[in-house]
Amino acid sequence: MAKVFTEKKERLGGEVAAGREELIAVLRRAATESDFLARLAEDPQEALKEYYSLTPEEVAALASGDIRKIESWVGKLDEKLATWLWCRLAQEKW
């Protein structure tokens, strides 16, 4: 059974990896703030500029909706945290 990364259990090996906290913060914000979700849809690079600790690879994965890549870093995402990624994939903006 796959381990699901949820807001209540944000642990990866006992603690959230420091470099991945920002990924979860972006996904949580996209799931709860419609304005931020709209900005991500319009211009992900611009919307993500305030998240300084994201690596270029993390920004690219978020911008493209690369669920596999992101889940390889943080574990399986629950439905709420995966909101942005599914929205991005539905946009067919590549």
Secondary structure, DSSP 8 states (H G I E B T S, - for coil): ---EE-SS---STTS--HHHHHHHHHHHHHHH-HHHHHHHHH-HHHHTTT-TT--HHHHHHHHHT-HHHHHHHH-EE-TTTTHHHHHHHHHT--
